[in-house]
């Protein structure tokens, strides 16, 4: 298995959309509902991350990994390829290509697979973050 990272380009829009559709919105931290394809393309075109790569195993696309401007790592491997060591190798490559003093990973507390992955890779829990939305605020005001 030879893992490589290639920067995201417009040829990757449909693959990234397919990858996004595999995510369980109940454990996602970045989205609650699936965007339309057009919304997705606009998001990718907006260059939302400092670095964003497609993860290849030989010539096959198996996932994506990104680094935010706040040094947060986001990673998703196709479901049928999870558990094969691809994520760990991709994360090491990301860090080699983008050295930083520290890296963060924001993970939904319900996402036990991601929590386990980052713990196994020596990430330490540093905070819990709570959210108050306008619909929740209405409940407090009553």
Secondary structure, DSSP 8 states (H G I E B T S, - for coil): --EEEEE--GGGHHHHHHHHHHS-TTT-SS-SS---HHHHHHHHHTT-SSEEEEEEETTEEEEEEEE-TT-BEEEEE-GGGTTSSHHHHHHHHHHHHS--S--B----TT-HHHHHHHHHTT-----------HHHHHHHH-
